[in-house]
Amino acid sequence: MALRFKPVDTAFYTLLTASASGLVDGAALLAEMLGDGNDREAIARRMRDAEHQADETTHEIVRRVNSTFVTPFDREDIYALASGLDDVMDFMEEAVDLALLYEVDTLPSELADQVEVIQRCAELTAESMPKLQSMKDLEEYWIEINRLENSGDKSYRRILAKLFSGQYEALEVLKLKDIVDSLEHAIDAFEKVANIIEQIHVKES
């Protein structure tokens, strides 16, 4: 009978799944924030709470890595994955906060494309985390994230072209570009997470 020399600590998978699930909630708040007629101050408060919870989960993952003798996969990869998930939430929270602070009344309709990409990336990332335990059925995830990131890049360029088309006042352009950049950074961070998972998959398989 084959012996297992690496004990299975499911707590890491549970925590990583919780972290990724928080991104789904954050993406929903982001969509709500950028919609018309919503209470932005209330949404921003909920987003700050979500970001705080994400930080707590990240800290718990780090504490567990530091106190566990044998981890499910390389410590450096767990750190990188937890940090990458946290970065996504930070960029989403940043976009929400900027929309509130800058008091932007009207956002370009094209931002909806970026938000849709972020929501889909969040869903796929949350679905992928439990699969780390078996390391099965993950390839489609990082391929689709890469495709979505490319789509997000195209959307980002279209939005920039509109911002610099002369339709907006210079100050408005600066405000909107900051928000659009935060959304773009969130999408890029999702791709970074997917790349880390692909690397883990290669090592562990």
VENWOTA-V943782 format. One record per residue. N is the residue number from 1. PSI is psi as a letter, one per 30 degrees, with the letter a starting at -180 (* if undefined). Layout:
n: (N | N)
psi: (PSI | PSI)
This chain:
n: (1 | 2 | 3 | 4 | 5 | 6 | 7 | 8 | 9 | 10 | 11 | 12 | 13 | 14 | 15 | 16 | 17 | 18 | 19 | 20 | 21 | 22 | 23 | 24 | 25 | 26 | 27 | 28 | 29 | 30 | 31 | 32 | 33 | 34 | 35 | 36 | 37 | 38 | 39 | 40 | 41 | 42 | 43 | 44 | 45 | 46 | 47 | 48 | 49 | 50 | 51 | 52 | 53 | 54 | 55 | 56 | 57 | 58 | 59 | 60 | 61 | 62 | 63 | 64 | 65 | 66 | 67 | 68 | 69 | 70 | 71 | 72 | 73 | 74 | 75 | 76 | 77 | 78 | 79 | 80 | 81 | 82 | 83 | 84 | 85 | 86 | 87 | 88 | 89 | 90 | 91 | 92 | 93 | 94 | 95 | 96 | 97 | 98 | 99 | 100 | 101 | 102 | 103 | 104 | 105 | 106 | 107 | 108 | 109 | 110 | 111 | 112 | 113 | 114 | 115 | 116 | 117 | 118 | 119 | 120 | 121 | 122 | 123 | 124 | 125 | 126 | 127 | 128 | 129 | 130 | 131 | 132 | 133 | 134 | 135 | 136 | 137 | 138 | 139 | 140 | 141 | 142 | 143 | 144 | 145 | 146 | 147 | 148 | 149 | 150 | 151 | 152 | 153 | 154 | 155 | 156 | 157 | 158 | 159 | 160 | 161 | 162 | 163 | 164 | 165 | 166 | 167 | 168 | 169 | 170 | 171 | 172 | 173 | 174 | 175 | 176 | 177 | 178 | 179 | 180 | 181 | 182 | 183 | 184 | 185 | 186 | 187 | 188 | 189 | 190 | 191 | 192 | 193 | 194 | 195 | 196 | 197 | 198 | 199 | 200 | 201 | 202 | 203 | 204 | 205)
psi: (k | k | k | j | f | j | k | j | j | f | e | e | e | e | e | e | e | e | e | e | e | f | e | e | e | e | e | e | e | e | e | e | e | f | l | k | g | l | j | e | e | e | e | e | e | e | e | e | e | e | e | e | e | e | e | e | e | e | e | e | e | e | e | e | e | f | g | k | e | k | l | e | a | k | e | e | e | e | e | e | e | e | e | e | e | e | e | e | e | e | e | e | e | e | e | e | e | e | e | e | e | f | h | j | e | k | k | k | f | f | f | e | e | e | e | e | e | e | e | e | e | e | e | e | e | e | f | f | e | f | f | f | e | f | h | l | h | f | e | e | e | f | e | e | e | e | e | e | e | e | e | e | e | e | e | e | e | e | e | e | e | e | e | g | f | f | f | l | l | e | e | e | e | e | e | e | e | e | e | e | e | e | e | e | e | e | e | e | e | e | e | e | e | e | e | e | e | e | e | e | e | e | e | f | *)
